[in-house]
């Protein structure tokens, strides 16, 4: 689906943004591009989408080498979702905004594309709403829907979880995890990446490491070199391991931590039933239930 070979880019002032980036992403694969702010993650997405030229090296999308003369055609296979949705949405209503892209390029069945994109993003009920009145999390979904309406073969996501409250972040992670699309996600949110992708590439201007999120978290020297912090969940389980508990797979996210903690407890001869609820129960219901974490959750509207 996507290949880069020794890709590099230098800003006009001579600052090296990227160098020596070689990667390959297969169709249907979800890959995270992780690194600190200033590592070149967003620049790499813009290069792959054909928005920054010239560059050194090679970018190949669906077997076609990206050059200036074919950038518009190649870009039709790739949808870029910006970090800030306010940079991407501007029409009076949600459905008009989602329709703008396919209508602008003369796509057929625009209404059908819009309906499908809104459904995929889980925002059919917002079709007639004004985008600027929505919460930040819902604006991100509108931006995703607008990109999906173009029917790209691959999504490029720039820091999709940044700026979200915990609930909106969890819901967006689930949306991206369940979405049947090839993705390259630039992020420094290691916990979110662990829930969504099967493989990650660490960069800090140049490539540092490639592997699973667990591999990366266990490579402490790599994280230091990349300017990244070990997620709190992983630090906790590192402490448990040093205390003599048998930790099998180092968790990076909360869901992975629940699974691993269940194994640890059961290895000690105790049975446990754990189930983390994604939705809240009735307000004020604090009655204890074995193996359950129960907490009231306030209902929130889409408006801020």
Buried (B, 14 or more C-beta within 10 A) or exposed (E): BBBBBEBBBBEEEEEEBBBBBBBEBEEEBBBBBBBEEEBBBBBBBBBBBBEBEEBEBBBBBEEEEBEEEEBEEBBBBBBBBBBBBEEBBEBEBBBBBBBBBBBEEEBEEBEEBBBBBBEBBBBBEBBEBEBEEBBBBBBBBBBBBBBBBBBBBBBBBBBBBBBBEEBBBBBBBBBBEEBEBBBBBBBBBBBBBBBBBEBBBBBBBEBBBBBBBBBBBBBEEBBEEBEBEBBEBBEBBBEBBEEEBEBEEBBBBBBBBBBBBBEBBEEEEEEEEEEEEEEBBEEEEEEEEEEEEEEEEEEEEBEE
